[in-house]
Amino acid sequence: MTNSPKTVHFLPELEAATGKFDFPMTNDYMFRAVLQSNNKALTGLISSLLHIPPEDISSVEVTNPIILGDACQDKEMRLDINVALNNHSLINLEMQVDRKDNWTERSLAYLCGNFNNLSEGQNYEDIPPVIHIGILDFTLFKDEPEFYATNKLINIRTHKIYSDKFTLHVLELKHTELATEEDKAWGIDHWAKLFKATIWEELRMIAQNNEYMAEAANSIFRMNADDMARKRCRDREEHYRELRGLKKKIEEKDAQIEEQAVKIEELGTENEEQASKIEELAAEIARLQKQLESGNK
């Protein structure tokens, strides 16, 4: 559970910092930079999310490190973090702010990709457990919001777990009010608040009794003061602005297409009415023509 309140150590510059800062951990580059550069912060986060006492974590290793500060050649590059826990379990951590309607399929694809790692000559029972942790700043299931959910393969009749080697966790940052007592006991609600904090005083208050969160706060300060890290965070914000702009254009085009479809349908109805009137007039003309012909005889 969360470590007992103790004296934590903030950077002197962070102790003195006031006001709003630019890049919180909801920026996926900041999320990656903080957790890749600070093993203690990463350990504390995994401890809370997986309900593992910190003393039971012997090692956490980022297995897909990037060179922090280097330009992202591909704007759409994934900044999720792959972690080997205790040289055994494989964890995929991802921060996602913009809504992804395909999140369930996307997270399953990532999880299956990590699970499908059997080496030649290795037995199936030797495949390590895989865990996907999605940290979302949107509501995944609007009809059933939840702060922190754990999903496994189960028998739908008996609820017996099919396998412990396949787990998906979802943390919804917008729903800290739904945190359970267990979530609070493990400090998950505090981590969620730390991710979204944008004011230095608030950041210190959240982290003041937790050495792991204090480490994360120190790294957030360092990265916000680093010119290259700031540039990469801005690049990511621009990328997501472009995606939101593109999504808006698509939605506008869809609305235009729907409007045109309605008009076409209305015109079709009008054309049918006009055709019926023409038929009636043609019949009336034919009738009058017959009367005229009869009158001329």
MITORFI-496612 format. One record per residue: residue in one letter; chain; x, y, z of N, C-alpha, C in turn. Coordinates in steps of 0.02 Angstrom, whole numbers. Layout:
BEGIN
resn; chain; n.c1; n.c2; n.c3; ca.c1; ca.c2; ca.c3; c.c1; c.c2; c.c3
a; A; X; Y; Z; X; Y; Z; X; Y; Z
...
***
This chain:
BEGIN
resn; chain; n.c1; n.c2; n.c3; ca.c1; ca.c2; ca.c3; c.c1; c.c2; c.c3
m; A; 42; -59; 0; 0; 0; 0; 44; 63; 0
t; A; 13; 121; 3; 53; 182; 2; 100; 184; 61
n; A; 160; 209; 49; 209; 210; 103; 187; 260; 157
s; A; 208; 247; 219; 189; 289; 275; 215; 360; 264
p; A; 178; 410; 289; 201; 479; 281; 272; 486; 308
k; A; 314; 517; 269; 383; 528; 291; 408; 592; 257
t; A; 466; 614; 279; 495; 673; 250; 516; 659; 178
v; A; 491; 698; 132; 510; 689; 62; 556; 747; 43
h; A; 591; 737; -11; 640; 787; -32; 622; 814; -101
f; A; 600; 876; -102; 588; 910; -166; 651; 949; -185
l; A; 661; 958; -249; 715; 1002; -272; 705; 1072; -243
p; A; 758; 1105; -224; 751; 1173; -197; 712; 1219; -245
e; A; 725; 1211; -310; 690; 1253; -360; 616; 1237; -361
l; A; 598; 1173; -351; 528; 1154; -349; 495; 1181; -285
e; A; 531; 1179; -231; 505; 1205; -167; 485; 1278; -175
a; A; 522; 1315; -216; 511; 1387; -223; 463; 1404; -280
a; A; 447; 1354; -321; 407; 1368; -382; 335; 1383; -364
t; A; 306; 1431; -399; 235; 1448; -388; 200; 1456; -456
g; A; 135; 1450; -454; 95; 1462; -514; 89; 1402; -559
k; A; 65; 1415; -619; 49; 1363; -668; 112; 1342; -706
f; A; 116; 1278; -723; 170; 1256; -766; 140; 1229; -831
d; A; 182; 1221; -882; 157; 1210; -950; 138; 1138; -966
f; A; 179; 1091; -942; 170; 1023; -967; 162; 973; -910
p; A; 100; 952; -896; 87; 901; -845; 100; 831; -875
m; A; 89; 780; -835; 103; 712; -858; 48; 685; -904
t; A; -6; 723; -914; -54; 702; -964; -27; 712; -1035
n; A; 25; 752; -1042; 62; 755; -1105; 102; 690; -1111
d; A; 89; 651; -1164; 119; 584; -1166; 195; 584; -1171
y; A; 224; 639; -1197; 297; 643; -1197; 323; 655; -1126
m; A; 289; 699; -1089; 308; 711; -1019; 301; 647; -979
f; A; 246; 611; -990; 234; 547; -956; 292; 499; -968
r; A; 311; 493; -1031; 366; 448; -1049; 432; 473; -1019
a; A; 446; 538; -1025; 510; 565; -1002; 518; 557; -927
v; A; 465; 571; -889; 469; 566; -816; 481; 494; -794
l; A; 441; 448; -821; 445; 379; -797; 506; 342; -824
q; A; 530; 361; -884; 590; 329; -909; 652; 354; -872
s; A; 651; 418; -852; 711; 447; -820; 713; 436; -745
n; A; 657; 415; -715; 656; 410; -642; 629; 342; -622
n; A; 675; 295; -610; 655; 227; -594; 616; 222; -529
k; A; 630; 266; -482; 594; 264; -418; 521; 284; -428
a; A; 510; 336; -468; 441; 356; -482; 404; 300; -518
l; A; 436; 268; -566; 406; 213; -603; 389; 155; -555
t; A; 435; 140; -510; 423; 87; -461; 362; 102; -417
g; A; 358; 164; -393; 302; 183; -351; 235; 179; -387
l; A; 234; 201; -451; 172; 198; -490; 150; 126; -500
i; A; 196; 83; -519; 178; 13; -531; 157; -21; -466
s; A; 190; -4; -411; 170; -30; -346; 98; -14; -331
s; A; 78; 48; -342; 9; 69; -328; -41; 34; -375
l; A; -27; 38; -440; -75; 12; -489; -84; -64; -485
l; A; -30; -100; -468; -34; -173; -466; -41; -201; -396
h; A; -46; -156; -346; -56; -177; -277; 1; -222; -253
i; A; 61; -200; -268; 121; -237; -247; 161; -192; -199
p; A; 173; -214; -138; 214; -173; -93; 282; -157; -125
p; A; 306; -96; -118; 369; -76; -151; 427; -123; -134
e; A; 427; -148; -72; 483; -193; -53; 482; -259; -91
d; A; 425; -276; -122; 421; -338; -161; 441; -327; -234
i; A; 458; -266; -251; 480; -252; -319; 556; -248; -319
s; A; 587; -298; -350; 660; -300; -351; 689; -262; -410
s; A; 650; -258; -465; 675; -222; -524; 618; -201; -570
v; A; 624; -142; -598; 581; -120; -653; 628; -93; -707
e; A; 620; -120; -767; 665; -100; -821; 624; -80; -882
v; A; 636; -18; -907; 604; 4; -969; 639; -32; -1026
t; A; 602; -72; -1063; 633; -114; -1116; 629; -81; -1185
n; A; 595; -24; -1190; 592; 11; -1255; 611; 84; -1246
p; A; 671; 97; -1218; 690; 167; -1204; 698; 207; -1269
i; A; 685; 272; -1264; 699; 317; -1319; 753; 366; -1295
i; A; 785; 400; -1342; 834; 451; -1323; 796; 515; -1309
l; A; 790; 531; -1246; 750; 589; -1226; 781; 653; -1255
g; A; 738; 694; -1283; 760; 756; -1314; 767; 752; -1388
d; A; 778; 690; -1415; 782; 683; -1488; 715; 698; -1520
a; A; 717; 723; -1580; 655; 738; -1616; 618; 673; -1631
c; A; 551; 678; -1627; 509; 621; -1646; 502; 622; -1721
q; A; 537; 579; -1756; 536; 580; -1829; 466; 566; -1856
d; A; 431; 523; -1821; 362; 506; -1840; 316; 538; -1789
k; A; 276; 587; -1811; 231; 621; -1764; 182; 573; -1731
e; A; 168; 518; -1765; 119; 472; -1739; 152; 415; -1699
m; A; 216; 423; -1683; 250; 370; -1646; 216; 358; -1579
r; A; 216; 295; -1558; 188; 278; -1493; 238; 295; -1439
l; A; 213; 323; -1384; 256; 340; -1328; 238; 299; -1267
d; A; 208; 241; -1279; 193; 196; -1223; 258; 168; -1196
i; A; 256; 142; -1135; 316; 118; -1101; 309; 43; -1088
n; A; 358; 5; -1112; 361; -66; -1097; 407; -77; -1038
v; A; 384; -114; -989; 422; -123; -927; 426; -197; -909
a; A; 485; -220; -893; 494; -288; -865; 494; -281; -789
l; A; 447; -315; -756; 441; -311; -684; 471; -373; -652
n; A; 519; -363; -607; 552; -419; -572; 578; -471; -620
n; A; 600; -448; -678; 627; -493; -730; 578; -548; -750
h; A; 514; -533; -744; 464; -585; -758; 404; -557; -797
s; A; 362; -519; -764; 301; -493; -797; 319; -437; -846
l; A; 279; -433; -900; 288; -380; -950; 229; -332; -945
i; A; 245; -268; -936; 193; -217; -926; 197; -166; -983
n; A; 139; -147; -1010; 135; -93; -1059; 94; -37; -1028
l; A; 126; 21; -1019; 95; 81; -989; 82; 132; -1044
e; A; 22; 160; -1045; 7; 210; -1097; -37; 265; -1070
m; A; -18; 327; -1084; -59; 386; -1068; -96; 406; -1131
q; A; -162; 415; -1126; -201; 435; -1184; -252; 488; -1163
v; A; -245; 547; -1192; -289; 603; -1175; -347; 608; -1225
d; A; -332; 605; -1289; -385; 610; -1340; -425; 545; -1342
r; A; -490; 552; -1348; -534; 494; -1348; -518; 449; -1408
k; A; -512; 384; -1394; -504; 333; -1446; -564; 286; -1443
d; A; -607; 290; -1494; -666; 247; -1494; -649; 174; -1503
n; A; -587; 160; -1526; -566; 91; -1535; -519; 68; -1479
w; A; -525; 101; -1420; -477; 87; -1367; -477; 13; -1346
t; A; -536; -18; -1339; -537; -88; -1316; -499; -133; -1365
e; A; -510; -123; -1430; -475; -164; -1480; -400; -147; -1481
r; A; -385; -83; -1476; -316; -60; -1477; -276; -90; -1419
s; A; -304; -87; -1358; -269; -113; -1300; -262; -188; -1304
l; A; -312; -223; -1330; -307; -295; -1339; -252; -312; -1389
a; A; -247; -273; -1442; -195; -286; -1492; -125; -279; -1461
y; A; -115; -226; -1420; -51; -217; -1388; -36; -275; -1340
l; A; -87; -295; -1302; -78; -348; -1253; -61; -414; -1288
c; A; -98; -429; -1341; -85; -492; -1378; -15; -491; -1409
g; A; 5; -432; -1434; 72; -427; -1463; 126; -442; -1413
n; A; 117; -418; -1351; 166; -431; -1299; 164; -504; -1276
f; A; 105; -534; -1278; 98; -603; -1255; 128; -652; -1306
n; A; 124; -633; -1369; 148; -677; -1423; 224; -670; -1430
n; A; 260; -691; -1379; 333; -682; -1379; 370; -747; -1363
l; A; 339; -803; -1382; 369; -868; -1368; 432; -878; -1410
s; A; 488; -890; -1376; 551; -902; -1411; 555; -974; -1435
e; A; 596; -985; -1486; 605; -1053; -1512; 629; -1100; -1456
g; A; 595; -1156; -1448; 613; -1205; -1397; 584; -1191; -1329
q; A; 549; -1134; -1322; 520; -1116; -1257; 451; -1149; -1250
n; A; 434; -1170; -1189; 369; -1199; -1176; 317; -1144; -1166
y; A; 255; -1160; -1183; 202; -1111; -1175; 194; -1087; -1103
e; A; 203; -1133; -1056; 194; -1114; -986; 248; -1065; -963
d; A; 301; -1057; -1003; 354; -1011; -985; 342; -940; -1008
i; A; 288; -929; -1047; 272; -861; -1069; 256; -819; -1008
p; A; 289; -761; -1000; 276; -720; -940; 207; -687; -942
p; A; 180; -670; -885; 117; -633; -884; 125; -566; -918
v; A; 72; -544; -953; 73; -479; -985; 16; -436; -957
i; A; 31; -372; -949; -16; -325; -918; -18; -262; -960
h; A; -77; -239; -978; -84; -174; -1011; -118; -126; -963
i; A; -88; -68; -954; -118; -17; -910; -131; 45; -952
g; A; -194; 60; -964; -213; 119; -1002; -234; 174; -953
i; A; -201; 231; -956; -218; 289; -914; -253; 339; -960
l; A; -318; 346; -952; -359; 382; -1000; -388; 446; -969
d; A; -387; 500; -1008; -419; 561; -986; -486; 569; -1021
f; A; -520; 514; -1030; -588; 513; -1057; -624; 453; -1028
t; A; -690; 451; -1035; -730; 396; -1008; -734; 341; -1060
l; A; -711; 282; -1043; -709; 227; -1091; -780; 202; -1107
f; A; -818; 186; -1056; -887; 163; -1065; -934; 214; -1034
k; A; -965; 255; -1076; -1005; 311; -1050; -1064; 288; -1008
d; A; -1089; 228; -1022; -1146; 203; -984; -1125; 173; -917
e; A; -1059; 165; -907; -1035; 134; -845; -965; 160; -828
p; A; -960; 224; -809; -894; 251; -792; -865; 218; -730
e; A; -799; 214; -728; -765; 182; -671; -696; 214; -664
f; A; -673; 223; -603; -608; 254; -592; -551; 207; -611
y; A; -551; 147; -582; -496; 100; -595; -525; 30; -602
a; A; -515; 1; -660; -545; -64; -675; -490; -114; -694
t; A; -500; -176; -672; -455; -231; -690; -496; -283; -730
n; A; -471; -301; -788; -507; -347; -833; -464; -408; -847
k; A; -496; -467; -840; -462; -530; -854; -507; -575; -897
l; A; -479; -628; -924; -519; -679; -957; -551; -723; -904
i; A; -619; -725; -906; -652; -766; -855; -706; -809; -887
n; A; -726; -861; -852; -784; -901; -870; -846; -861; -853
i; A; -888; -845; -903; -944; -800; -890; -998; -831; -845
r; A; -997; -897; -837; -1047; -929; -794; -1021; -935; -722
t; A; -961; -960; -714; -934; -973; -647; -890; -916; -621
h; A; -869; -871; -667; -824; -816; -651; -754; -840; -632
k; A; -739; -902; -648; -671; -928; -636; -624; -896; -687
i; A; -566; -873; -662; -517; -841; -706; -485; -894; -752
y; A; -486; -881; -817; -459; -928; -866; -382; -929; -862
s; A; -353; -870; -854; -280; -865; -848; -262; -800; -813
d; A; -211; -804; -770; -186; -745; -736; -132; -709; -777
k; A; -118; -735; -836; -63; -707; -876; -86; -654; -926
f; A; -149; -633; -921; -177; -588; -972; -222; -538; -936
t; A; -199; -476; -925; -236; -428; -885; -235; -359; -917
l; A; -293; -326; -914; -297; -257; -938; -323; -213; -880
h; A; -287; -160; -866; -309; -112; -816; -326; -47; -852
v; A; -378; -14; -829; -397; 52; -856; -406; 101; -799
l; A; -367; 155; -801; -373; 209; -752; -402; 270; -786
e; A; -461; 292; -764; -495; 349; -795; -485; 411; -752
l; A; -445; 457; -777; -425; 516; -738; -483; 563; -723
k; A; -536; 560; -763; -593; 605; -753; -639; 581; -696
h; A; -625; 523; -667; -673; 495; -619; -641; 478; -552
t; A; -599; 523; -527; -570; 511; -460; -624; 507; -406
e; A; -682; 537; -420; -737; 534; -370; -764; 464; -362
l; A; -749; 420; -409; -772; 350; -406; -720; 303; -376
a; A; -665; 331; -351; -612; 289; -321; -640; 250; -261
t; A; -624; 186; -258; -646; 145; -202; -598; 154; -143
e; A; -617; 126; -86; -573; 130; -28; -507; 94; -43
e; A; -511; 40; -81; -449; 4; -99; -405; 47; -144
d; A; -436; 81; -193; -398; 126; -236; -362; 179; -194
k; A; -397; 207; -145; -368; 259; -103; -313; 231; -58
a; A; -324; 171; -33; -273; 140; 10; -207; 130; -26
w; A; -211; 117; -92; -151; 108; -132; -127; 173; -164
g; A; -162; 228; -150; -140; 294; -174; -151; 306; -248
i; A; -194; 266; -279; -205; 274; -352; -239; 340; -367
d; A; -283; 362; -323; -317; 426; -333; -266; 484; -331
h; A; -215; 477; -288; -164; 530; -284; -121; 531; -347
w; A; -105; 472; -374; -68; 470; -437; -109; 503; -493
a; A; -174; 490; -495; -217; 519; -546; -216; 596; -540
k; A; -219; 621; -479; -218; 693; -468; -149; 722; -487
l; A; -96; 684; -472; -29; 707; -490; -21; 713; -566
f; A; -48; 664; -603; -44; 666; -676; -76; 729; -704
k; A; -132; 751; -674; -169; 807; -701; -150; 875; -671
a; A; -108; 874; -620; -88; 937; -587; -53; 983; -636
t; A; -70; 1048; -633; -39; 1098; -676; -13; 1159; -637
i; A; -17; 1155; -571; 6; 1210; -528; 58; 1183; -479
w; A; 114; 1217; -472; 169; 1191; -431; 148; 1179; -359
e; A; 110; 1225; -330; 88; 1216; -261; 45; 1153; -253
e; A; 2; 1141; -303; -41; 1082; -302; 1; 1019; -308
l; A; 51; 1020; -352; 94; 962; -362; 130; 944; -297
r; A; 157; 993; -262; 191; 980; -199; 143; 952; -146
m; A; 84; 979; -144; 35; 957; -94; 17; 883; -105
i; A; 7; 865; -169; -11; 795; -185; 45; 747; -165
a; A; 107; 768; -178; 164; 723; -169; 198; 728; -101
q; A; 174; 770; -56; 211; 788; 4; 222; 730; 53
n; A; 180; 678; 50; 186; 623; 97; 207; 557; 63
n; A; 229; 561; 2; 246; 499; -34; 311; 508; -72
e; A; 361; 470; -53; 428; 479; -82; 429; 464; -156
y; A; 387; 418; -180; 386; 400; -251; 354; 456; -293
m; A; 299; 484; -266; 267; 540; -301; 312; 602; -299
a; A; 348; 611; -245; 395; 667; -241; 449; 661; -294
e; A; 471; 600; -306; 520; 589; -360; 490; 607; -428
a; A; 427; 587; -438; 394; 605; -501; 388; 681; -507
a; A; 369; 714; -452; 363; 788; -452; 429; 821; -469
n; A; 484; 796; -441; 550; 823; -456; 566; 816; -531
s; A; 549; 758; -559; 562; 748; -630; 518; 791; -674
i; A; 455; 801; -653; 411; 847; -691; 442; 916; -693
f; A; 470; 938; -636; 502; 1005; -634; 563; 1006; -681
r; A; 604; 955; -676; 665; 954; -718; 647; 957; -793
m; A; 597; 916; -812; 579; 913; -883; 546; 978; -906
n; A; 508; 1010; -862; 477; 1074; -881; 529; 1130; -887
a; A; 588; 1119; -857; 641; 1168; -861; 691; 1153; -917
d; A; 683; 1096; -949; 729; 1074; -1001; 703; 1095; -1069
d; A; 743; 1134; -1106; 719; 1162; -1170; 701; 1108; -1220
m; A; 741; 1055; -1225; 728; 1003; -1274; 665; 963; -1256
a; A; 658; 948; -1191; 598; 912; -1169; 535; 954; -1182
r; A; 540; 1019; -1169; 483; 1064; -1181; 465; 1064; -1255
k; A; 515; 1065; -1298; 501; 1066; -1370; 465; 1002; -1391
r; A; 487; 945; -1364; 455; 882; -1382; 383; 880; -1356
c; A; 372; 908; -1296; 304; 911; -1270; 260; 955; -1314
r; A; 288; 1011; -1338; 250; 1054; -1384; 235; 1018; -1449
d; A; 283; 980; -1473; 273; 941; -1535; 213; 894; -1527
r; A; 209; 862; -1468; 154; 815; -1456; 87; 852; -1453
e; A; 88; 910; -1420; 26; 949; -1417; 3; 970; -1486
e; A; 52; 990; -1529; 35; 1009; -1597; 8; 950; -1636
h; A; 37; 892; -1625; 14; 831; -1658; -59; 817; -1641
y; A; -76; 822; -1577; -144; 808; -1557; -192; 863; -1579
r; A; -168; 926; -1584; -210; 980; -1611; -227; 965; -1684
e; A; -176; 941; -1722; -188; 924; -1792; -239; 866; -1797
l; A; -232; 817; -1753; -279; 761; -1755; -349; 784; -1738
r; A; -355; 827; -1688; -422; 853; -1670; -452; 894; -1727
g; A; -408; 934; -1761; -431; 973; -1818; -455; 928; -1874
l; A; -417; 875; -1888; -436; 827; -1940; -501; 792; -1922
k; A; -507; 773; -1859; -568; 739; -1836; -628; 785; -1844
k; A; -619; 850; -1829; -673; 899; -1836; -694; 906; -1909
k; A; -643; 908; -1954; -659; 914; -2025; -698; 853; -2050
i; A; -677; 794; -2027; -712; 733; -2047; -784; 734; -2022
e; A; -792; 757; -1959; -860; 760; -1931; -903; 810; -1970
e; A; -872; 867; -1991; -909; 916; -2031; -928; 888; -2099
k; A; -881; 851; -2130; -895; 820; -2195; -950; 768; -2189
d; A; -947; 729; -2134; -999; 679; -2122; -1067; 712; -2115
a; A; -1067; 769; -2080; -1130; 805; -2070; -1156; 832; -2137
q; A; -1110; 857; -2180; -1130; 881; -2246; -1159; 825; -2289
i; A; -1126; 767; -2286; -1149; 710; -2325; -1219; 689; -2301
e; A; -1228; 689; -2235; -1294; 670; -2208; -1347; 720; -2229
e; A; -1328; 785; -2229; -1375; 837; -2249; -1394; 829; -2323
q; A; -1343; 814; -2364; -1356; 804; -2436; -1400; 743; -2448
a; A; -1388; 691; -2408; -1429; 630; -2415; -1502; 645; -2400
v; A; -1514; 686; -2348; -1582; 705; -2330; -1614; 745; -2388
k; A; -1575; 792; -2416; -1601; 832; -2471; -1618; 789; -2532
i; A; -1574; 741; -2547; -1585; 697; -2604; -1649; 656; -2592
e; A; -1657; 634; -2530; -1717; 595; -2514; -1779; 639; -2521
e; A; -1773; 703; -2498; -1830; 749; -2505; -1845; 762; -2578
l; A; -1791; 772; -2618; -1801; 784; -2690; -1832; 723; -2724
g; A; -1811; 665; -2700; -1840; 603; -2728; -1915; 601; -2717
t; A; -1936; 621; -2657; -2007; 623; -2640; -2043; 674; -2684
e; A; -2011; 734; -2691; -2041; 785; -2734; -2046; 762; -2806
n; A; -1995; 728; -2831; -1996; 703; -2900; -2052; 652; -2910
e; A; -2062; 610; -2860; -2117; 562; -2865; -2184; 597; -2868
e; A; -2191; 650; -2828; -2254; 689; -2828; -2264; 723; -2895
q; A; -2209; 751; -2923; -2213; 784; -2988; -2231; 734; -3043
a; A; -2200; 675; -3039; -2215; 623; -3089; -2288; 603; -3086
s; A; -2316; 598; -3026; -2386; 580; -3018; -2431; 634; -3048
k; A; -2413; 698; -3036; -2452; 753; -3064; -2449; 753; -3140
i; A; -2391; 739; -3167; -2383; 737; -3240; -2427; 682; -3269
e; A; -2427; 624; -3235; -2469; 569; -3259; -2543; 590; -3258
e; A; -2564; 623; -3205; -2633; 646; -3200; -2650; 696; -3255
l; A; -2604; 743; -3269; -2615; 792; -3322; -2617; 758; -3390
a; A; -2572; 710; -3400; -2572; 674; -3464; -2638; 638; -3474
a; A; -2664; 608; -3420; -2728; 573; -3425; -2784; 622; -3440
e; A; -2782; 681; -3407; -2833; 733; -3419; -2829; 758; -3491
i; A; -2769; 768; -3516; -2760; 791; -3586; -2787; 738; -3634
a; A; -2772; 676; -3619; -2797; 622; -3663; -2874; 621; -3662
r; A; -2904; 631; -3603; -2976; 631; -3598; -3006; 690; -3637
l; A; -2975; 748; -3630; -2999; 807; -3666; -2989; 800; -3741
q; A; -2935; 768; -3760; -2922; 756; -3831; -2976; 712; -3861
k; A; -2996; 663; -3822; -3050; 619; -3846; -3115; 657; -3853
q; A; -3127; 700; -3803; -3189; 740; -3808; -3186; 786; -3869
l; A; -3127; 814; -3882; -3119; 859; -3940; -3130; 820; -4005
e; A; -3101; 761; -4007; -3109; 720; -4067; -3181; 701; -4077
s; A; -3216; 685; -4022; -3287; 667; -4027; -3328; 726; -4049
g; A; -3310; 786; -4026; -3347; 846; -4045; -3337; 865; -4117
n; A; -3282; 844; -4146; -3266; 861; -4216; -3298; 812; -4265
k; A; -3327; 760; -4239; -3356; 711; -4285; -3424; 734; -4309
***
